Amino acid sequence: MGRDAPTEEKSSITPRDRNVTFERGTEFVVPYVEENINRCRCPQCPVQADSRCVQDKIRSSKEAMENAPAGEAPDPENVPGIYCSEGTATCQDLNFDRQCICESCEVWNEYDLKAAKPNNHFCKHGKAT
């Protein structure tokens, strides 16, 4: 008889009180939802601090969130953050020489993004996978 291929132990993780799960060691899934947008630290990040583009998006995204139907999030292109979920920033005037603050973010901690690739500067490197 042939040997079975070795199996890797995988543990499902259910972040906080959500229905989102992912397998540790595979793909990280950070949902693009209103709650994560509201907890996102990207708008306070020093990388974005001097960006006129980001400041404009902060103002317009607050208005869009207030006017959006319940449970709907604005288009990601209009939100200056949650890059761990949606990908790189559309603003071109960010300062990547500054220290990012990903480790201080509730979303980063909740979804264990220290083990993701990339694990910081999502605004430059794209979403966590």
C-alpha positions, 0 to 999 in steps of 0.5 A, a space after each residue: 500500500 502507498 503512503 498517504 501524503 503528510 498532512 499539515 495541521 491547520 487551525 481555523 481562527 474565528 476573529 472576535 465575534 465574526 463569521 469570517 474564518 481563515 486557515 493559519 498558514 494559508 491566505 489571510 482574509 481581512 474583510 472590507 467592511 464598515 467596522 474594519 474601516 472605522 477601526 483602521 489606523 491608516 488615516 493616522 499613519 505617519 506615512 500618510 500624515 502630509 498627504 493632501 490626497 489622503 486628507 481629501 479622502 478622509 473628509 470625503 470618506 466620512 461623508 460617504 460612510 454617513 450617507 451609505 446605506 446601513 452595512 455598505 462601505 464606500 468604494 475602497 478607492 475613496 477610503 484612505 486605509 484598510 489597505 491590508 484588505 483592499 490593496 495599495 494606496 491610490 494616493 501618490 504623495 505618501 512618504 514611505 520613509 516614515 515608520 508605519 503604525 500597523 502593529 498598533 492597529 486593532 485590525 492588524 492584531 485581530 487578523 494576526 497580520 504579523 504572520 502575513 506577507 506583507 505584514 506592514 506598509 500595506 499602502 505600498 505593498 498591497 493587501 495581506 495574503 
